[in-house]
Amino acid sequence: MSTAKPTKYIFVTGGVASSLGKGIVASSLAKLLQARGLSVTIQKIDPYINVDPGTLNPYEHGECYVTDDGAETDLDLGHYERFLNVPTSQDNNVTTGRIYYNVIMAEREGKYLGKTVQVVPHITDEIKRCITALGTTGNFDIVITEIGGCVGDIESLPIIEAARQLKYELGENNTLFIHLTLVPYLSSAGELKTKPTQHSVRTLSESGIQADILVCRTEHPIPQDMRRKIALFCNVQPNDVIESIDAETIYDVPLLMKKEKLDQRALYKLNLYNDQEPDLDSWKDFLGKYKNPTDQITVGLVGKYVELKDAYKSIAEAFIHAGAENECRVKVEWISSETLEQEEVIEQLLNLDGILVAPGFGERGLEGKIRAVQLARENKIPFFGICLGMQMAVIEYARNVAGIAGASSSELEPSTPNPVIDLMQEQKAIKAKGGTMRLGAWPCDLQKDSLAHQIYGKKKISERHRHRYEFNNAYLKQLNSAGLVTSGINPESKLVEIIELKPDVHPFFIGVQFHPEYKSTVLSPAPLFVHFVKAALTYSLAKRESVTVGV
């Protein structure tokens, strides 16, 4: 990118209601701009006071997404990476808590030279610094900033004010404000209503920001005369009123936004000349395979947060990517680990084509996860354990195969006589919860000719971690002797990263300490998910053939 051209900044705000899909719209616009040859990144600014989402219960805010550099971030960063196929970093997620933390630390160090520290200019200056941090690297033509929450929220006001200031500081044509709003359909009246959008835009303008483009979420097509009405009341051109109708899948949204010419309008308003038609052939290929599967399988996701699907968002999306790669529809059965003593749930598990035991924290539901592993191992159902799921596989094998009485995790049972899963030595003295786990990308060496080696097709890999407890190497020889293969080892710490069973013992049984779902994208599906789905499909076909033969 030429240093003569300043980085352009696009702000995506939301109104009327939360959960309208600002992250998907931001990701879709970024995808379209990237497909035109531009270098784009997206960041999320969240108004909550937590320093990061690392200590949040998944029921509060969905999954905590982890970047290569170990940042615990909002799940929207997962969407950014899945759409753009480009890694994000700590700079891509900022919270109000982080902003205030930085300012307070600077004040304690005397960096403000005795000045009274205030929201304006000190907090807003720090927000602006965080917003422009990615732009000043010189790596990006465009930085898209998604501002969390709704306009008018008390906690969002300093962020909106900082964005307003940037508009004037960065100069003409260097900023763009896209406002996502709702045009609800009232079935009793049989019509769409524009009043919520009008009020939302007015609230934004009261903060000193005029929306440049309106993206209107709707369940029904918005007629041209209604677009003109919205434009008239909201001080935009009619072709700056973009319809965002409910889609079959989030992966349809870039194509819908292209049809609405969102990327063209954004480029025009930023005074960026680009006559390159977006190259979306690979994206369309993915959609074609996803929407036209040749087969279907059912896998069970065993976890403790299954009531909220967003708690396992990256896993659910990784199944979509892996399914498309195998031209197979993956139906996910969400199974609570606390119900695994019920006979009907056990029967449900035995009828699945594959079982994934999901990550998690705390002792609740752990025995249920161990039971799920046992059912998968004994009945030769394809098994995949992630993080805590891998640890439960180690415990199950230690108890039921290696004969290690009372084998457990010190997280599950602090007084267990045989902690086959234990805290790392350096973790034992840590009291603070936030940002103190093993986080981010870590290397792993794969054992030659192992299942893991076959899956990745190379001997050295790097995957992202988010955990505190580890495989206890004091039990390594005993478990290896009993047939548990430790096929992935961290080259520095010698900690076990991957466990598996030999193919003559089980057709597909693997557990990983890391989170492969974090790196799965539309264009680069996670290899472990691709091969797990493939194994489940093979198992399903064999099951069906045996039934046919029996008939």
Secondary structure as UniProt FT lines:
FT   TURN            3..4
FT   STRAND          8..14
FT   HELIX           22..35
FT   TURN            36..37
FT   STRAND          40..46
FT   HELIX           53..55
FT   HELIX           58..61
FT   STRAND          65..66
FT   TURN            68..69
FT   STRAND          72..73
FT   HELIX           76..84
FT   HELIX           90..92
FT   STRAND          93..95
FT   HELIX           96..108
FT   TURN            109..114
FT   HELIX           119..123
FT   HELIX           124..132
FT   TURN            133..134
FT   HELIX           135..137
FT   STRAND          142..147
FT   TURN            151..152
FT   HELIX           154..156
FT   HELIX           157..170
FT   TURN            172..173
FT   STRAND          175..182
FT   STRAND          185..186
FT   TURN            187..190
FT   STRAND          191..192
FT   HELIX           195..206
FT   TURN            207..208
FT   STRAND          213..218
FT   HELIX           224..234
FT   HELIX           238..240
FT   STRAND          241..245
FT   HELIX           250..252
FT   HELIX           253..259
FT   TURN            260..261
FT   HELIX           262..269
FT   TURN            270..271
FT   HELIX           281..291
FT   STRAND          295..303
FT   TURN            306..307
FT   HELIX           309..312
FT   HELIX           313..325
FT   TURN            326..327
FT   STRAND          328..336
FT   HELIX           337..339
FT   TURN            340..341
FT   HELIX           343..350
FT   STRAND          354..357
FT   TURN            364..365
FT   HELIX           366..378
FT   TURN            379..380
FT   STRAND          383..386
FT   HELIX           388..400
FT   TURN            405..406
FT   STRAND          407..409
FT   TURN            410..412
FT   TURN            414..415
FT   STRAND          418..423
FT   HELIX           425..427
FT   TURN            428..429
FT   TURN            434..435
FT   STRAND          438..446
FT   TURN            448..449
FT   HELIX           451..456
FT   STRAND          460..467
FT   STRAND          469..471
FT   HELIX           473..475
FT   HELIX           476..481
FT   TURN            482..483
FT   STRAND          485..489
FT   TURN            491..493
FT   STRAND          496..500
FT   TURN            503..505
FT   STRAND          509..512
FT   HELIX           516..519
FT   HELIX           527..550
//
